Amino acid sequence: MADPAETPALRSAGFYHARVRKWSVEAPPDKPPRLWMSFELLGYGGSEGEDYEQVEGGRASVYLSLSLNALSYTLDKLAALGYDRSSIRDANPESPEAFDFFGREGVLQLKHDEYQSKVREKWDVTRRRPPVASPAGEEWDEIVAALEGSAA
């Protein structure tokens, strides 16, 4: 596997506090439909007890499968963003009863993987809870503890 450190555009692997900005349902040819979500990155919580850092201007995309085999997994991930519906139908922004994800905050996990001999970022929604408040005015230790103390 290629070394992620050799690709300067990659962010550090670990957990990121993020806010939903856009989402849509996509139907790629010859693949199951998927939910695409775009996030604004707000902070980096590290991977092993590193200090919380604010992140400015970063974006991340997450793709969640809508295949029958992945629906419970996807609903579980969406619940971490406040989704409280029993049907995946309302995750589609074009649904008459669409759930509004805009501005919802959560914790994303970034891993690096190799695809076609290139290292890339692979983002996923976790069940961790984001910091309760913006880092401004808070003790850094409390924020790191909030990120580490939640189950992944």
MDTraj code that builds the backbone (N, CA, C; nanometers):
import mdtraj as md
import numpy as np

residues = "MET ALA ASP PRO ALA GLU THR PRO ALA LEU ARG SER ALA GLY PHE TYR HIS ALA ARG VAL ARG LYS TRP SER VAL GLU ALA PRO PRO ASP LYS PRO PRO ARG LEU TRP MET SER PHE GLU LEU LEU GLY TYR GLY GLY SER GLU GLY GLU ASP TYR GLU GLN VAL GLU GLY GLY ARG ALA SER VAL TYR LEU SER LEU SER LEU ASN ALA LEU SER TYR THR LEU ASP LYS LEU ALA ALA LEU GLY TYR ASP ARG SER SER ILE ARG ASP ALA ASN PRO GLU SER PRO GLU ALA PHE ASP PHE PHE GLY ARG GLU GLY VAL LEU GLN LEU LYS HIS ASP GLU TYR GLN SER LYS VAL ARG GLU LYS TRP ASP VAL THR ARG ARG ARG PRO PRO VAL ALA SER PRO ALA GLY GLU GLU TRP ASP GLU ILE VAL ALA ALA LEU GLU GLY SER ALA ALA".split()
xyz = np.array([
    [0.0847, -0.1185, 0.0000],
    [0.0000, 0.0000, 0.0000],
    [0.0887, 0.1241, 0.0000],
    [0.0482, 0.2250, -0.0741],
    [0.1230, 0.3501, -0.0799],
    [0.1174, 0.4207, 0.0551],
    [0.2183, 0.5017, 0.0823],
    [0.2272, 0.5736, 0.2095],
    [0.1431, 0.7006, 0.2044],
    [0.0411, 0.7152, 0.2954],
    [-0.0424, 0.8362, 0.2951],
    [0.0391, 0.9634, 0.3150],
    [0.1520, 0.9537, 0.3862],
    [0.2340, 1.0721, 0.4108],
    [0.2945, 1.1261, 0.2811],
    [0.3030, 1.0425, 0.1788],
    [0.3593, 1.0858, 0.0507],
    [0.2587, 1.1635, -0.0330],
    [0.1350, 1.1698, 0.0100],
    [0.0309, 1.2432, -0.0626],
    [-0.0065, 1.3645, 0.0211],
    [0.0522, 1.4825, -0.0070],
    [0.0344, 1.5986, 0.0813],
    [-0.1091, 1.6491, 0.0930],
    [-0.1969, 1.6177, -0.0010],
    [-0.3336, 1.6698, 0.0035],
    [-0.4211, 1.5965, 0.1048],
    [-0.3755, 1.4840, 0.1577],
    [-0.4568, 1.4068, 0.2515],
    [-0.4573, 1.4707, 0.3902],
    [-0.5743, 1.4714, 0.4516],
    [-0.5868, 1.5161, 0.5903],
    [-0.5452, 1.4017, 0.6820],
    [-0.5198, 1.4335, 0.8068],
    [-0.4834, 1.3319, 0.9056],
    [-0.6015, 1.2398, 0.9313],
    [-0.5750, 1.1096, 0.9371],
    [-0.6797, 1.0135, 0.9708],
    [-0.7236, 1.0386, 1.1145],
    [-0.8503, 1.0095, 1.1420],
    [-0.9030, 1.0279, 1.2767],
    [-1.0476, 1.0736, 1.2738],
    [-1.0896, 1.1374, 1.3817],
    [-1.2292, 1.1782, 1.3976],
    [-1.2443, 1.3284, 1.3811],
    [-1.3478, 1.3673, 1.3043],
    [-1.3725, 1.5078, 1.2735],
    [-1.5155, 1.5461, 1.3111],
    [-1.5293, 1.6582, 1.3771],
    [-1.6600, 1.7179, 1.4046],
    [-1.7022, 1.7865, 1.2746],
    [-1.8254, 1.7608, 1.2283],
    [-1.8674, 1.8107, 1.0974],
    [-2.0150, 1.8483, 1.0971],
    [-2.0531, 1.9312, 1.0001],
    [-2.1917, 1.9786, 0.9850],
    [-2.2380, 1.9509, 0.8419],
    [-2.3599, 1.8949, 0.8292],
    [-2.4165, 1.8645, 0.6973],
    [-2.4472, 1.9942, 0.6225],
    [-2.4069, 1.9989, 0.4956],
    [-2.4341, 2.1134, 0.4103],
    [-2.5278, 2.0785, 0.2946],
    [-2.5106, 1.9613, 0.2354],
    [-2.5937, 1.9185, 0.1216],
    [-2.6096, 1.7673, 0.1289],
    [-2.7140, 1.7168, 0.0643],
    [-2.7333, 1.5726, 0.0526],
    [-2.8274, 1.5455, -0.0636],
    [-2.8126, 1.4283, -0.1216],
    [-2.9006, 1.3864, -0.2312],
    [-2.8924, 1.2351, -0.2446],
    [-2.9900, 1.1810, -0.3176],
    [-2.9885, 1.0386, -0.3489],
    [-2.9353, 1.0251, -0.4913],
    [-2.8406, 0.9342, -0.5081],
    [-2.7809, 0.9095, -0.6394],
    [-2.8098, 0.7657, -0.6800],
    [-2.8194, 0.7437, -0.8086],
    [-2.8398, 0.6091, -0.8618],
    [-2.7359, 0.5832, -0.9706],
    [-2.6140, 0.5457, -0.9291],
    [-2.5100, 0.5183, -1.0293],
    [-2.5477, 0.3967, -1.1140],
    [-2.5087, 0.3952, -1.2403],
    [-2.5400, 0.2788, -1.3240],
    [-2.4746, 0.1519, -1.2697],
    [-2.5472, 0.0436, -1.2710],
    [-2.4978, -0.0880, -1.2290],
    [-2.4577, -0.0951, -1.0815],
    [-2.5098, -0.0038, -0.9985],
    [-2.4831, -0.0070, -0.8547],
    [-2.6120, 0.0258, -0.7817],
    [-2.6208, -0.0152, -0.6549],
    [-2.7398, 0.0227, -0.5776],
    [-2.7436, 0.1741, -0.5555],
    [-2.8604, 0.2297, -0.5330],
    [-2.8675, 0.3730, -0.5036],
    [-2.7915, 0.4024, -0.3743],
    [-2.7522, 0.5273, -0.3594],
    [-2.6782, 0.5675, -0.2398],
    [-2.7149, 0.7099, -0.2006],
    [-2.6939, 0.7385, -0.0751],
    [-2.7166, 0.8722, -0.0224],
    [-2.5810, 0.9416, -0.0167],
    [-2.5697, 1.0551, -0.0837],
    [-2.4480, 1.1359, -0.0802],
    [-2.4707, 1.2509, 0.0160],
    [-2.3732, 1.2740, 0.1025],
    [-2.3815, 1.3850, 0.1976],
    [-2.2515, 1.4637, 0.1939],
    [-2.2642, 1.5964, 0.1891],
    [-2.1493, 1.6852, 0.1933],
    [-2.1450, 1.7525, 0.3301],
    [-2.0283, 1.7499, 0.3914],
    [-2.0095, 1.8047, 0.5254],
    [-1.9061, 1.9161, 0.5256],
    [-1.9288, 2.0132, 0.6120],
    [-1.8299, 2.1155, 0.6438],
    [-1.7559, 2.0655, 0.7671],
    [-1.6234, 2.0610, 0.7605],
    [-1.5447, 2.0156, 0.8745],
    [-1.5269, 2.1301, 0.9733],
    [-1.5534, 2.1018, 1.1016],
    [-1.5475, 2.2043, 1.2059],
    [-1.4287, 2.1856, 1.2999],
    [-1.3903, 2.0608, 1.3236],
    [-1.2812, 2.0352, 1.4163],
    [-1.2258, 1.8958, 1.3999],
    [-1.1031, 1.8784, 1.4467],
    [-1.0340, 1.7496, 1.4401],
    [-1.0109, 1.7005, 1.5817],
    [-1.0626, 1.5834, 1.6123],
    [-1.0486, 1.5266, 1.7464],
    [-0.9382, 1.4253, 1.7578],
    [-0.8624, 1.4042, 1.6521],
    [-0.7519, 1.3099, 1.6568],
    [-0.7984, 1.1664, 1.6511],
    [-0.7030, 1.0777, 1.6729],
    [-0.7357, 0.9361, 1.6691],
    [-0.7063, 0.8680, 1.8021],
    [-0.6052, 0.9104, 1.8714],
    [-0.5689, 0.8481, 1.9989],
    [-0.5391, 0.9549, 2.1037],
    [-0.6412, 1.0297, 2.1418],
    [-0.6250, 1.1262, 2.2499],
    [-0.5530, 1.2537, 2.2132],
    [-0.5429, 1.2815, 2.0856],
    [-0.4787, 1.4063, 2.0437],
    [-0.5691, 1.5237, 2.0802],
    [-0.5110, 1.6425, 2.0862],
    [-0.5883, 1.7617, 2.1188],
    [-0.6873, 1.7944, 2.0078],
    [-0.8020, 1.8469, 2.0493],
    [-0.9035, 1.8940, 1.9559],
    [-0.8521, 2.0207, 1.8884],
    [-0.8693, 2.0278, 1.7575],
    [-0.8291, 2.1460, 1.6827],
    [-0.9449, 2.1907, 1.5959],
    [-0.9653, 2.3215, 1.5875],
    [-1.0656, 2.3718, 1.4946],
    [-1.0120, 2.3555, 1.3528],
    [-1.1029, 2.3296, 1.2597],
    [-1.0672, 2.3150, 1.1192],
    [-1.1456, 2.4200, 1.0427],
    [-1.0795, 2.4932, 0.9570],
    [-1.1485, 2.5965, 0.8804],
    [-1.1479, 2.5621, 0.7318],
    [-1.2663, 2.5653, 0.6719],
    [-1.2779, 2.5523, 0.5280],
    [-1.2746, 2.4127, 0.4711],
    [-1.2626, 2.3114, 0.5529],
    [-1.2563, 2.1762, 0.5005],
    [-1.3931, 2.1200, 0.4658],
    [-1.3973, 2.0330, 0.3688],
    [-1.5197, 1.9644, 0.3278],
    [-1.4918, 1.8148, 0.3169],
    [-1.5980, 1.7364, 0.3343],
    [-1.5883, 1.5915, 0.3207],
    [-1.7168, 1.5390, 0.2602],
    [-1.7058, 1.4339, 0.1816],
    [-1.8225, 1.3673, 0.1233],
    [-1.8324, 1.2267, 0.1781],
    [-1.9563, 1.1870, 0.2099],
    [-1.9841, 1.0525, 0.2596],
    [-2.0897, 0.9913, 0.1690],
    [-2.0718, 0.8646, 0.1343],
    [-2.1686, 0.7899, 0.0539],
    [-2.2196, 0.6742, 0.1387],
    [-2.3510, 0.6671, 0.1563],
    [-2.4132, 0.5590, 0.2322],
    [-2.5014, 0.4771, 0.1388],
    [-2.4795, 0.3480, 0.1376],
    [-2.5531, 0.2602, 0.0478],
    [-2.7003, 0.2509, 0.0865],
    [-2.7848, 0.2475, -0.0145],
    [-2.9283, 0.2279, 0.0059],
    [-2.9731, 0.0898, -0.0430],
    [-2.8779, -0.0030, -0.0529],
    [-2.9136, -0.1395, -0.0916],
    [-2.9921, -0.2037, 0.0218],
    [-3.0694, -0.3055, -0.0096],
    [-3.1487, -0.3742, 0.0933],
    [-3.0610, -0.4288, 0.2048],
    [-2.9444, -0.4818, 0.1700],
    [-2.8549, -0.5392, 0.2705],
    [-2.7942, -0.4342, 0.3628],
    [-2.7879, -0.3091, 0.3208],
    [-2.7221, -0.2045, 0.3998],
    [-2.8193, -0.1088, 0.4684],
    [-2.9493, -0.1268, 0.4495],
    [-3.0448, -0.0285, 0.5022],
    [-3.0373, -0.0098, 0.6534],
    [-3.0283, -0.1168, 0.7304],
    [-3.0243, -0.0986, 0.8760],
    [-2.8953, -0.0270, 0.9168],
    [-2.7860, -0.0595, 0.8516],
    [-2.6576, 0.0075, 0.8759],
    [-2.6704, 0.1569, 0.8435],
    [-2.7287, 0.1892, 0.7303],
    [-2.7440, 0.3286, 0.6885],
    [-2.8366, 0.4039, 0.7837],
    [-2.9478, 0.3427, 0.8229],
    [-3.0386, 0.4077, 0.9184],
    [-2.9689, 0.4342, 1.0518],
    [-2.8846, 0.3422, 1.0939],
    [-2.8088, 0.3589, 1.2173],
    [-2.7138, 0.4784, 1.2069],
    [-2.6464, 0.4899, 1.0948],
    [-2.5553, 0.6034, 1.0721],
    [-2.6331, 0.7351, 1.0701],
    [-2.7474, 0.7356, 1.0027],
    [-2.8280, 0.8580, 0.9944],
    [-2.8850, 0.8978, 1.1299],
    [-2.9132, 0.7986, 1.2154],
    [-2.9635, 0.8287, 1.3496],
    [-2.8614, 0.9107, 1.4279],
    [-2.7331, 0.8897, 1.4015],
    [-2.6286, 0.9685, 1.4676],
    [-2.6361, 1.1157, 1.4279],
    [-2.7046, 1.1444, 1.3172],
    [-2.7241, 1.2823, 1.2715],
    [-2.8638, 1.3330, 1.3060],
    [-2.9348, 1.2575, 1.3896],
    [-3.0669, 1.3000, 1.4344],
    [-3.1832, 1.2454, 1.3540],
    [-3.1561, 1.1613, 1.2558],
    [-3.2632, 1.1045, 1.1736],
    [-3.3486, 1.0139, 1.2614],
    [-3.4784, 1.0434, 1.2691],
    [-3.5662, 0.9700, 1.3601],
    [-3.6810, 0.8995, 1.2879],
    [-3.6619, 0.8725, 1.1615],
    [-3.7673, 0.8084, 1.0828],
    [-3.7392, 0.6581, 1.0716],
    [-3.8451, 0.5808, 1.0552],
    [-3.8274, 0.4358, 1.0417],
    [-3.8033, 0.3950, 0.8971],
    [-3.8314, 0.4842, 0.8031],
    [-3.8131, 0.4549, 0.6609],
    [-3.7001, 0.5393, 0.6043],
    [-3.6248, 0.4810, 0.5143],
    [-3.5169, 0.5534, 0.4482],
    [-3.5722, 0.6537, 0.3467],
    [-3.6960, 0.6371, 0.3080],
    [-3.7581, 0.7223, 0.2059],
    [-3.7444, 0.8716, 0.2382],
    [-3.7581, 0.9073, 0.3659],
    [-3.7559, 1.0482, 0.4043],
    [-3.6152, 1.1077, 0.4090],
    [-3.5122, 1.0264, 0.3852],
    [-3.3763, 1.0799, 0.3750],
    [-3.3543, 1.1472, 0.2396],
    [-3.4422, 1.1162, 0.1444],
    [-3.4346, 1.1775, 0.0114],
    [-3.4893, 1.3201, 0.0197],
    [-3.4093, 1.4212, -0.0150],
    [-3.4573, 1.5592, -0.0047],
    [-3.5759, 1.5893, -0.0961],
    [-3.6022, 1.5022, -0.1924],
    [-3.7156, 1.5228, -0.2827],
    [-3.8441, 1.4570, -0.2332],
    [-3.8362, 1.3869, -0.1214],
    [-3.9548, 1.3239, -0.0629],
    [-4.0472, 1.4320, -0.0067],
    [-4.1804, 1.4122, -0.0183],
    [-4.2734, 1.5111, 0.0391],
    [-4.2559, 1.5302, 0.1906],
    [-4.2117, 1.4264, 0.2589],
    [-4.1907, 1.4323, 0.4044],
    [-4.0417, 1.4305, 0.4369],
    [-3.9597, 1.4923, 0.3536],
    [-3.8140, 1.4858, 0.3665],
    [-3.7647, 1.5343, 0.5027],
    [-3.6693, 1.4607, 0.5561],
    [-3.6007, 1.5006, 0.6788],
    [-3.4982, 1.6068, 0.6419],
    [-3.4881, 1.7120, 0.7223],
    [-3.3938, 1.8199, 0.6940],
    [-3.2622, 1.7954, 0.7676],
    [-3.1610, 1.7509, 0.6938],
    [-3.0292, 1.7266, 0.7515],
    [-2.9454, 1.8535, 0.7608],
    [-2.9855, 1.9596, 0.6910],
    [-2.9035, 2.0800, 0.6839],
    [-2.8691, 2.1319, 0.8238],
    [-2.7402, 2.1505, 0.8476],
    [-2.6934, 2.2031, 0.9757],
    [-2.6767, 2.0994, 1.0850],
    [-2.7179, 1.9751, 1.0607],
    [-2.7016, 1.8694, 1.1617],
    [-2.5530, 1.8413, 1.1800],
    [-2.5127, 1.8230, 1.3048],
    [-2.3724, 1.7977, 1.3347],
    [-2.3510, 1.6538, 1.3777],
    [-2.2349, 1.6024, 1.3450],
    [-2.1979, 1.4671, 1.3818],
    [-2.0474, 1.4519, 1.3793],
    [-2.0031, 1.3291, 1.3963],
    [-1.8612, 1.2985, 1.3942],
    [-1.8348, 1.2043, 1.2778],
    [-1.7399, 1.2438, 1.1936],
    [-1.6969, 1.1612, 1.0816],
    [-1.5636, 1.0970, 1.1155],
    [-1.5416, 0.9783, 1.0603],
    [-1.4115, 0.9151, 1.0731],
    [-1.3458, 0.9136, 0.9366],
    [-1.2204, 0.9552, 0.9340],
    [-1.1417, 0.9540, 0.8114],
    [-1.0377, 0.8437, 0.8199],
    [-1.0394, 0.7591, 0.7196],
    [-0.9353, 0.6569, 0.7032],
    [-0.8737, 0.6778, 0.5656],
    [-0.7548, 0.6266, 0.5474],
    [-0.6899, 0.6303, 0.4168],
    [-0.6931, 0.4896, 0.3591],
    [-0.7260, 0.4785, 0.2322],
    [-0.7185, 0.3492, 0.1661],
    [-0.6594, 0.3685, 0.0269],
    [-0.6257, 0.2579, -0.0334],
    [-0.5650, 0.2634, -0.1652],
    [-0.6655, 0.2171, -0.2693],
    [-0.6748, 0.2920, -0.3784],
    [-0.7629, 0.2584, -0.4887],
    [-0.6874, 0.2879, -0.6170],
    [-0.6727, 0.1875, -0.6995],
    [-0.5997, 0.1985, -0.8258],
    [-0.4616, 0.2613, -0.8041],
    [-0.3900, 0.2091, -0.7035],
    [-0.2533, 0.2492, -0.6696],
    [-0.2401, 0.3917, -0.6182],
    [-0.3506, 0.4539, -0.5765],
    [-0.3450, 0.5882, -0.5193],
    [-0.4113, 0.5866, -0.3825],
    [-0.3505, 0.6558, -0.2882],
    [-0.4086, 0.6673, -0.1548],
    [-0.5149, 0.7762, -0.1586],
    [-0.6296, 0.7468, -0.0991],
    [-0.7389, 0.8442, -0.0987],
    [-0.8023, 0.8500, 0.0400],
    [-0.8821, 0.9537, 0.0604],
    [-0.9558, 0.9684, 0.1855],
    [-1.0866, 0.8909, 0.1763],
    [-1.1190, 0.8201, 0.2828],
    [-1.2443, 0.7453, 0.2922],
    [-1.3149, 0.7913, 0.4191],
    [-1.4277, 0.8618, 0.4019],
    [-1.5028, 0.9200, 0.5126],
    [-1.6230, 0.8337, 0.5483],
    [-1.6591, 0.8319, 0.6776],
    [-1.7778, 0.7608, 0.7218],
    [-1.8382, 0.8341, 0.8414],
    [-1.9696, 0.8238, 0.8553],
    [-2.0402, 0.8790, 0.9705],
    [-2.0236, 0.7800, 1.0851],
    [-1.9926, 0.8301, 1.2037],
    [-1.9800, 0.7431, 1.3209],
    [-2.0972, 0.7683, 1.4153],
    [-2.1073, 0.6850, 1.5159],
    [-2.2112, 0.7033, 1.6167],
    [-2.1621, 0.7913, 1.7309],
    [-2.0385, 0.8371, 1.7224],
    [-1.9863, 0.9277, 1.8245],
    [-2.0670, 1.0556, 1.8234],
    [-2.0682, 1.1249, 1.9344],
    [-2.1393, 1.2517, 1.9455],
    [-2.0407, 1.3660, 1.9308],
    [-2.0820, 1.4727, 1.8626],
    [-1.9922, 1.5878, 1.8495],
    [-1.9815, 1.6618, 1.9822],
    [-1.8833, 1.7521, 1.9945],
    [-1.8767, 1.8341, 2.1153],
    [-2.0102, 1.9052, 2.1348],
    [-2.0503, 1.9244, 2.2591],
    [-2.1794, 1.9852, 2.2907],
    [-2.1853, 2.1289, 2.2415],
    [-2.0752, 2.2005, 2.2511],
    [-2.0725, 2.3409, 2.2100],
    [-1.9510, 2.3651, 2.1223],
    [-1.9484, 2.4789, 2.0598],
    [-1.8342, 2.5193, 1.9812],
    [-1.7115, 2.5242, 2.0717],
    [-1.5930, 2.4920, 2.0204],
    [-1.4739, 2.4915, 2.1043],
    [-1.4412, 2.6274, 2.1659],
    [-1.4870, 2.7360, 2.1073],
    [-1.4567, 2.8685, 2.1608],
    [-1.5058, 2.8787, 2.3040],
    [-1.4153, 2.9112, 2.3950],
    [-1.4519, 2.9306, 2.5353],
    [-1.4581, 2.8022, 2.6165],
    [-1.4430, 2.6872, 2.5548],
    [-1.4481, 2.5587, 2.6266],
    [-1.3057, 2.5131, 2.6587],
    [-1.2956, 2.4263, 2.7578],
    [-1.1666, 2.3655, 2.7879],
    [-1.1409, 2.2545, 2.6862],
    [-1.0208, 2.2532, 2.6287],
    [-0.9889, 2.1528, 2.5268],
    [-1.0023, 2.0115, 2.5815],
    [-0.9636, 1.9910, 2.7060],
    [-0.9706, 1.8564, 2.7640],
    [-1.1134, 1.8035, 2.7669],
    [-1.2110, 1.8897, 2.7961],
    [-1.3513, 1.8479, 2.7995],
    [-1.3996, 1.8051, 2.6603],
    [-1.3559, 1.8759, 2.5591],
    [-1.3968, 1.8438, 2.4225],
    [-1.3365, 1.7115, 2.3792],
    [-1.2073, 1.6937, 2.4061],
    [-1.1424, 1.5664, 2.3694],
    [-1.2097, 1.4519, 2.4442],
    [-1.2410, 1.4708, 2.5716],
    [-1.3076, 1.3658, 2.6501],
    [-1.4448, 1.3322, 2.5913],
    [-1.5167, 1.4348, 2.5408],
    [-1.6479, 1.4098, 2.4795],
    [-1.6335, 1.3246, 2.3550],
    [-1.5297, 1.3496, 2.2756],
    [-1.5081, 1.2702, 2.1548],
    [-1.4615, 1.1293, 2.1876],
    [-1.3714, 1.1156, 2.2845],
    [-1.3173, 0.9842, 2.3179],
    [-1.4134, 0.8994, 2.3988],
    [-1.4974, 0.9624, 2.4805],
    [-1.5847, 0.8889, 2.5704],
    [-1.7056, 0.8267, 2.5052],
    [-1.7370, 0.8683, 2.3802],
    [-1.8527, 0.8132, 2.3098],
    [-1.8129, 0.6853, 2.2384],
    [-1.9055, 0.5935, 2.2260],
    [-1.8781, 0.4684, 2.1525],
    [-1.8672, 0.4981, 2.0052],
    [-1.7751, 0.4317, 1.9399],
    [-1.7573, 0.4499, 1.7947],
    [-1.8630, 0.3751, 1.7205],
])
top = md.Topology()
chain = top.add_chain()
for i, resn in enumerate(residues, 1):
    res = top.add_residue(resn, chain, resSeq=i)
    for name in ("N", "CA", "C"):
        top.add_atom(name, md.element.get_by_symbol(name[0]), res)
traj = md.Trajectory(xyz[None], top)
